[in-house]
Each structure stands twice: as C-alpha cells, then as structure tokens.
Amino acid sequence: MQFESKVVLVTGGGSGIGKACCRIFAERGARVAVVDIDADKAKSSAEEISRQEGMKGTARAFPGDVSLAPEAQKLVRDVQTALGGVDVLVNNAGIQRYGTAVSASEESWDEVLRVNLKSMFLMSKYALPEMIRRRAGAIVNVGSVQSLGAVTNSIAYVTSKHGVLGLTRSLAIDYGHENIRATCVCPGAIDTPMLRWSASLDPDPERVLRTCEQAHALGRLGQPDEVARLVAFLASEEASFLSGAAYSVDGGMMAPVGGMGFQESGTGASQR
C-alpha cells in the first residue's frame, strides 16, 4: 500500500480521522492535500505531518469550504495545479447535530446534509473529470455505522450518512467502466474531537464515553489511525477489485442483534 507519485486529497484533514488519513498517506509516499474549512487546523496538520521523522511524502494545506460549489471547484483546481492532479479523493468532512423530525430545525437539517453529503457530491463532481481523463482513480467516502443503522435524536446525521452509502454506490456503477472505484468506510465510535464535543453536551461527559465504549464488542473506542489504515487499503491497488461496497470498522458494534445493551442484559456478551 504505497502511494509514491500519487496525489491524495483529504477533506476534513485538520483533525480526527481526516488528519490520521493525511498522515498515513504521507507516510506511504503520497503528496497529500490537507483540506479543511479551518485554515489554522489545515496548516497545523500539514506542518505536523511534514515534520514527522521518516516521512516519505509531503502534506500541504488547502483551506476552504467543501460544501459550497465555487469553493469546492476552486479547491480541486488548486490541488491539481499545485500537486499535479488528484489520484485519490477521501471525502471525510462531517459534522454532527442533534434532533428529531419535530425538534430539529430546518437550518440544522440543511447544514448537516450540506456538509456531510452535498460536499461529497461536489468534491467528486470536480475531481472526477481528471480521473476520467486518466482512466484511473479511487474515491473513499467516510460514512458511519449510522449509514447502516440509526440512533435516536440524530435524524439529520443518520439521513446524511445513509445518503453517503447511496452516493458511493452510484459513483461506483457510473464510473467503474472508467477504472474508477468508490467505496465507503463506516466507523463506529472513534476517539475524535467531534466525539469529545458530542460527549461534552451531556452533564456527565465521561458517562457518555463509557457508554460508547460499551457499545462495541471490543469494549473500547476506536482510534483515528485504525480507520485511516482501512481508508488507505481501499484507496490502494491492493483493493483493485473492491468498489461500490461499505466496510465497517466498528469494533464489533453492529454485530449483536439488539446491540450490546441487549447482550449485557442477559445474553451474548454478558456470558463471557
């Protein structure tokens, strides 16, 4: 899984899973475009990666809002000009907002769908023409276990992440004949700034984090690097016949019927 001579564009690359993806691609020789709406985070991530000892590739910051068409188009154009194209697109940027069909505001619904789903459409739209010209490329979309199931009070997030899976499948069947692959990664609860922010909304954040840990068969949170390794594999030639599918990296979260809480109530995991 080496990426020498490859250009990898990662959205949401300033922190969490995106930053881990930028690091692993740079370690393996890629020229990495660290794209983030927060210019300071993009710069900090790129500089930290570039300073890392033994780095084979490079990382460069490209700040911008991938959920807005003019900025998404400009970002792709700038990356192509500066780094020589886009061989791999990792659509990772995302946000979380809470609410039900009744309690969620129209504004929060629009915000989540714009950032979590529309941005992936836009970045793919503008990156694909060069991939088509080269007849080669890989798109990895970061979904969630909530691409496959649902939790309460998260209607916009769940809907957006289900949409990511549909987008992935559409890209795969529309562009497979151009030798372009599209896959979806579905993480469980990963120890990222977004998860910590979500936990901080509760009066007892540590309780929330413990609950997240217990939701996984492995009994712990995932780490960003554990997701990034799967993303790198799916983007590599080692995964040359994988397209149009979703791959969970969830510590066994989605395995039990009824969830881990059901198991702990008297069956399955509680019998260990």
ZAGUSE-346581 format. One line per 4 residues: number of its first residue (from 1); their letters; for each residue x, y, z of N, C-alpha, C. Coordinates in steps of 0.2 Angstrom, whole numbers. Layout:
BEGIN
NUM> A> X,Y,Z,X,Y,Z,X,Y,Z | ...
//
This chain:
BEGIN
1> MQFE> 4,-6,0,0,0,0,4,6,0 | 8,7,-5,12,13,-6,9,18,-11 | 10,24,-10,7,29,-14,12,34,-17 | 18,32,-18,23,37,-22,20,39,-28
5> SKVV> 21,45,-30,19,48,-36,11,49,-36 | 8,48,-31,1,49,-31,-1,55,-27 | -6,58,-29,-9,64,-25,-16,62,-22 | -16,63,-15,-22,61,-11,-25,68,-8
9> LVTG> -31,69,-10,-35,75,-7,-39,72,-1 | -38,75,5,-42,73,11,-46,79,13 | -53,78,13,-57,84,16,-58,82,24 | -58,88,27,-59,87,35,-52,85,37
13> GGSG> -46,87,34,-40,84,36,-36,87,42 | -40,92,45,-37,96,50,-37,92,57 | -41,87,58,-41,84,64,-45,77,63 | -44,73,69,-48,67,69,-46,62,64
17> IGKA> -51,59,61,-50,53,56,-46,56,50 | -48,62,48,-45,66,42,-38,67,43 | -36,69,48,-29,70,50,-25,64,50 | -28,58,53,-25,52,53,-24,49,45
21> CCRI> -29,51,41,-28,48,34,-23,52,31 | -22,59,32,-17,63,29,-10,60,31 | -9,58,37,-3,56,40,-1,49,36 | -6,44,36,-4,38,33,-3,38,26
25> FAER> -6,42,22,-4,43,15,2,46,14 | 4,51,18,11,54,18,16,50,20 | 15,46,25,20,41,27,21,36,21 | 16,35,17,17,30,11,19,33,5
29> GARV> 21,39,5,24,42,-1,20,47,-5 | 13,48,-3,9,52,-7,10,60,-6 | 8,64,-11,8,71,-10,1,72,-8 | 0,75,-1,-6,75,2,-9,82,2
33> AVVD> -15,83,0,-18,90,1,-23,89,7 | -21,93,12,-25,93,18,-30,99,18 | -36,97,16,-42,102,15,-46,102,21 | -47,108,24,-51,109,30,-54,116,29
37> IDAD> -60,117,32,-63,124,32,-60,128,37 | -56,125,42,-52,129,47,-45,129,45 | -43,135,42,-37,136,39,-31,135,44 | -32,137,51,-27,135,56,-26,128,57
41> KAKS> -31,124,57,-31,117,58,-28,114,52 | -29,116,46,-26,113,40,-19,114,40 | -17,120,41,-10,122,41,-6,118,47 | -9,118,53,-6,114,58,-5,107,57
45> SAEE> -10,104,54,-10,97,52,-4,95,47 | -4,100,42,1,99,36,8,100,39 | 9,105,43,15,106,46,18,100,51 | 13,98,55,15,92,59,17,86,55
49> ISRQ> 13,84,50,14,79,46,21,79,43 | 22,85,40,29,86,36,35,86,41 | 34,88,47,39,87,52,41,80,54 | 36,76,53,37,69,56,43,65,53
53> EGMK> 47,62,57,53,59,55,51,53,51 | 55,52,45,54,47,41,49,47,36 | 46,53,35,40,54,31,42,54,23 | 39,49,20,41,48,13,38,53,8
57> GTAR> 32,56,10,28,60,6,28,67,9 | 23,71,6,23,78,8,15,80,10 | 14,85,14,7,87,15,7,95,15 | 2,97,12,1,104,11,-6,106,12
61> AFPG> -7,112,15,-14,114,17,-17,118,12 | -24,116,11,-28,120,7,-35,121,10 | -35,127,13,-41,129,17,-47,130,12 | -53,128,14,-59,130,10,-65,126,13
65> DVSL> -71,128,11,-77,125,12,-80,121,7 | -79,114,8,-81,109,3,-88,109,1 | -92,112,6,-100,111,5,-102,117,0 | -98,121,-2,-100,126,-7,-97,125,-14
69> APEA> -101,125,-19,-99,123,-25,-93,127,-28 | -93,134,-27,-87,138,-30,-81,136,-26 | -81,135,-20,-75,134,-16,-73,127,-17 | -77,122,-18,-75,115,-19,-72,115,-26
73> QKLV> -75,118,-31,-72,118,-38,-65,121,-38 | -64,127,-34,-58,130,-33,-53,126,-30 | -55,122,-24,-50,118,-21,-47,113,-25 | -52,109,-29,-49,104,-33,-45,107,-38
77> RDVQ> -46,112,-41,-42,115,-46,-35,117,-43 | -35,120,-37,-29,122,-34,-25,116,-33 | -28,111,-30,-24,105,-29,-21,102,-35 | -25,102,-40,-22,99,-47,-16,103,-49
81> TALG> -17,110,-49,-12,114,-51,-5,113,-47 | -6,113,-40,-1,113,-36,3,107,-35 | -1,101,-35,2,95,-34,2,90,-40 | -2,92,-45,-1,88,-51,-7,83,-53
85> GVDV> -13,85,-50,-19,80,-51,-22,78,-44 | -27,74,-45,-30,70,-39,-31,63,-41 | -27,59,-38,-27,51,-39,-32,48,-34 | -32,51,-28,-37,48,-23,-40,54,-20
89> LVNN> -47,53,-19,-51,58,-15,-54,54,-9 | -52,57,-3,-55,55,3,-60,60,5 | -67,58,5,-72,63,7,-73,61,14 | -71,65,19,-71,64,26,-75,69,30
93> AGIQ> -75,76,27,-78,81,31,-85,80,34 | -86,81,40,-93,80,43,-94,83,49 | -100,84,51,-102,87,57,-108,83,60 | -109,84,66,-115,81,70,-119,87,73
97> RYGT> -126,86,72,-131,90,75,-136,85,78 | -140,87,83,-145,83,86,-152,85,85 | -156,81,85,-163,82,85,-168,77,81 | -174,77,82,-179,73,79,-182,76,73
101> AVSA> -187,73,70,-191,76,65,-195,82,67 | -196,82,74,-200,88,77,-195,93,79 | -190,91,83,-186,96,86,-181,99,82 | -178,95,77,-173,98,73,-175,104,69
105> SEES> -171,109,69,-173,115,65,-172,114,57 | -175,117,53,-174,116,46,-166,119,44 | -164,124,48,-157,126,47,-152,121,49 | -153,117,54,-148,112,56,-149,106,51
109> WDEV> -155,104,49,-155,99,44,-151,101,38 | -152,107,35,-149,109,29,-141,109,30 | -139,111,36,-132,112,37,-129,105,37 | -132,100,40,-129,93,41,-129,90,34
113> LRVN> -135,91,30,-135,87,23,-130,91,19 | -129,97,20,-124,101,15,-117,99,17 | -115,98,23,-108,97,25,-107,89,24 | -111,85,26,-110,78,26,-111,74,20
117> LKSM> -115,77,16,-117,74,9,-116,78,3 | -118,84,3,-118,88,-3,-110,89,-4 | -106,90,1,-99,91,0,-96,85,-4 | -98,79,-2,-95,73,-6,-97,73,-13
121> FLMS> -103,75,-14,-106,75,-21,-101,81,-25 | -100,87,-22,-97,92,-25,-90,90,-27 | -86,87,-22,-79,86,-22,-78,80,-28 | -83,75,-28,-82,70,-33,-84,73,-40
125> KYAL> -89,78,-40,-90,81,-46,-84,84,-50 | -80,88,-46,-75,92,-48,-68,88,-49 | -68,82,-45,-62,78,-46,-62,73,-51 | -68,71,-53,-69,65,-57,-67,67,-65
129> PEMI> -68,73,-67,-66,74,-74,-59,72,-76 | -54,74,-71,-47,72,-72,-46,65,-71 | -49,61,-66,-49,54,-66,-51,51,-72 | -57,53,-75,-59,50,-81,-54,51,-87
133> RRRA> -51,57,-87,-46,58,-92,-40,53,-92 | -38,51,-85,-33,47,-84,-35,40,-84 | -42,38,-84,-45,32,-83,-42,28,-77 | -42,32,-71,-39,29,-65,-41,34,-59
137> GAIV> -43,31,-54,-44,35,-48,-48,31,-43 | -48,33,-36,-51,30,-31,-54,35,-27 | -61,34,-25,-64,39,-20,-66,34,-14 | -64,37,-8,-66,33,-2,-70,38,2
141> NVGS> -77,37,3,-81,41,7,-82,38,14 | -81,43,19,-81,41,26,-89,42,28 | -92,36,29,-99,36,32,-99,35,39 | -102,30,41,-103,29,49,-107,22,49
145> VQSL> -107,20,56,-111,14,57,-118,17,56 | -119,23,56,-126,26,55,-128,27,48 | -123,24,44,-125,23,37,-129,16,36 | -128,12,41,-131,6,41,-137,5,46
149> GAVT> -137,9,51,-142,9,56,-144,16,59 | -147,16,64,-149,23,67,-149,23,74 | -148,29,77,-148,30,84,-154,36,85 | -156,37,91,-161,42,92,-158,49,92
153> NSIA> -163,53,91,-161,61,91,-156,63,86 | -155,60,81,-150,61,76,-152,61,69 | -158,63,67,-162,62,61,-158,65,55 | -155,71,56,-151,74,50,-144,70,49
157> YVTS> -141,68,54,-135,65,54,-136,58,51 | -141,54,53,-142,47,51,-144,47,43 | -148,52,42,-150,53,35,-144,54,30 | -140,59,32,-134,61,28,-130,55,27
161> KHGV> -129,51,33,-124,45,32,-127,40,28 | -134,39,28,-137,34,24,-136,36,16 | -136,43,15,-135,46,9,-128,44,6 | -123,44,11,-116,43,9,-116,36,5
165> LGLT> -119,32,8,-119,25,5,-122,25,-2 | -127,28,-3,-131,28,-9,-126,32,-14 | -123,37,-12,-118,41,-16,-113,36,-19 | -110,33,-14,-104,28,-15,-106,23,-21
169> RSLA> -112,20,-20,-114,15,-25,-115,18,-32 | -118,24,-32,-120,27,-38,-113,29,-42 | -108,32,-38,-102,33,-41,-98,27,-44 | -99,21,-40,-96,15,-42,-99,13,-49
173> IDYG> -105,13,-49,-108,10,-55,-108,15,-61 | -108,21,-60,-107,26,-65,-100,27,-68 | -95,25,-64,-88,27,-67,-84,20,-66 | -86,15,-65,-82,9,-65,-79,7,-71
177> HENI> -83,9,-77,-80,7,-84,-74,12,-85 | -73,17,-81,-68,22,-82,-62,20,-78 | -62,14,-74,-57,11,-70,-57,16,-64 | -63,18,-61,-63,22,-55,-67,19,-50
181> RATC> -64,18,-44,-68,14,-39,-70,19,-34 | -76,17,-31,-79,21,-25,-81,16,-19 | -78,17,-13,-80,13,-8,-82,18,-2 | -85,15,3,-87,18,9,-85,15,15
185> VCPG> -82,19,20,-80,16,26,-85,18,32 | -86,14,36,-91,15,41,-89,14,48 | -86,19,51,-83,19,58,-88,19,63 | -86,15,69,-90,16,75,-89,22,79
189> AIDT> -89,22,85,-87,27,89,-79,28,90 | -77,33,87,-70,34,86,-68,40,91 | -62,40,94,-60,45,99,-57,51,95 | -62,55,93,-60,61,89,-63,67,93
193> PMLR> -60,73,90,-63,79,93,-71,80,93 | -73,77,87,-81,78,86,-84,73,92 | -82,67,93,-85,63,98,-84,67,105 | -78,69,106,-77,73,113,-82,79,114
197> WSAS> -83,82,108,-88,88,108,-95,85,109 | -97,80,106,-104,77,107,-105,75,115 | -99,72,117,-100,70,124,-100,76,129 | -97,81,127,-97,87,131,-104,91,132
201> LDPD> -109,89,128,-115,92,128,-119,89,134 | -117,83,136,-120,80,142,-117,82,149 | -122,82,154,-119,84,160,-113,80,163 | -113,74,161,-108,69,163,-104,66,157
205> PERV> -100,70,154,-96,68,148,-93,61,148 | -90,59,154,-87,53,155,-92,47,155 | -98,48,157,-103,43,156,-104,42,149 | -105,47,145,-106,46,138,-101,42,135
209> LRTC> -94,44,136,-89,40,133,-89,33,135 | -90,31,142,-91,24,144,-96,21,140 | -102,24,139,-107,21,136,-105,19,128 | -101,24,125,-99,22,119,-94,16,119
213> EQAH> -90,16,124,-85,10,124,-89,4,124 | -94,4,129,-98,-2,130,-102,-4,124 | -103,0,119,-107,-1,113,-103,-6,108 | -97,-6,109,-93,-10,105,-91,-17,108
217> ALGR> -91,-22,104,-89,-29,106,-82,-29,109 | -78,-25,107,-71,-24,109,-71,-20,116 | -76,-17,118,-76,-13,124,-72,-7,124 | -71,-4,119,-67,2,119,-68,6,113
221> LGQP> -66,13,113,-67,17,107,-62,15,102 | -63,17,96,-59,16,90,-54,22,90 | -48,21,87,-43,26,86,-43,29,79 | -42,35,77,-42,38,71,-38,34,66
225> DEVA> -32,32,68,-27,28,64,-30,21,62 | -34,18,66,-37,12,64,-42,13,58 | -45,18,58,-50,20,52,-45,21,46 | -40,25,47,-36,28,42,-32,22,38
229> RLVA> -31,17,42,-27,11,39,-32,7,34 | -39,7,35,-43,4,31,-45,9,25 | -45,15,26,-45,20,20,-40,19,16 | -34,19,18,-28,18,14,-28,12,10
233> FLAS> -30,6,13,-31,0,10,-36,0,4 | -41,3,5,-47,4,0,-44,8,-6 | -40,13,-4,-38,18,-10,-32,15,-14 | -29,9,-11,-23,6,-14,-25,1,-20
237> EEAS> -20,-1,-23,-20,-6,-28,-22,-13,-25 | -20,-13,-19,-22,-20,-16,-29,-21,-15 | -33,-16,-16,-41,-16,-16,-43,-15,-23 | -40,-17,-28,-41,-16,-35,-48,-18,-38
241> FLSG> -51,-23,-34,-57,-26,-36,-63,-25,-31 | -62,-20,-27,-67,-18,-22,-70,-11,-24 | -76,-11,-25,-80,-5,-27,-87,-6,-26 | -90,0,-24,-97,0,-23,-100,-3,-16
245> AAYS> -95,-4,-12,-97,-8,-5,-95,-4,1 | -98,-5,6,-97,-2,13,-93,-7,17 | -88,-4,21,-84,-8,25,-84,-5,32 | -86,-9,37,-87,-7,44,-80,-7,48
249> VDGG> -78,-2,51,-73,-3,56,-75,0,63 | -79,-5,66,-83,-3,72,-82,-7,78 | -77,-11,79,-75,-14,85,-81,-19,86 | -85,-22,81,-90,-26,83,-97,-23,85
253> MMAP> -97,-16,84,-103,-13,86,-109,-16,83 | -109,-17,76,-115,-19,73,-117,-26,73 | -112,-30,76,-113,-37,76,-119,-40,80 | -120,-38,86,-125,-41,90,-132,-39,88
257> VGGM> -137,-44,88,-144,-42,87,-146,-38,93 | -149,-33,92,-152,-28,98,-147,-24,101 | -140,-24,98,-135,-20,101,-132,-23,107 | -126,-20,109,-123,-23,115,-127,-22,122
261> GFQE> -131,-17,122,-135,-16,128,-140,-22,129 | -142,-25,124,-147,-31,124,-143,-37,126 | -136,-37,124,-132,-43,126,-131,-42,133 | -129,-36,135,-127,-36,143,-133,-37,147
265> SGTG> -139,-37,145,-145,-38,149,-146,-45,151 | -142,-50,147,-143,-57,149,-141,-62,144 | -139,-60,138,-137,-64,133,-130,-62,130 | -127,-67,126,-122,-65,122,-116,-63,126
269> ASQR> -114,-56,125,-108,-54,128,-107,-54,135 | -113,-54,139,-113,-54,146,-111,-61,149 | -111,-66,144,-109,-73,146,-102,-75,146 | -98,-70,144,-91,-71,143,-88,-72,150
//
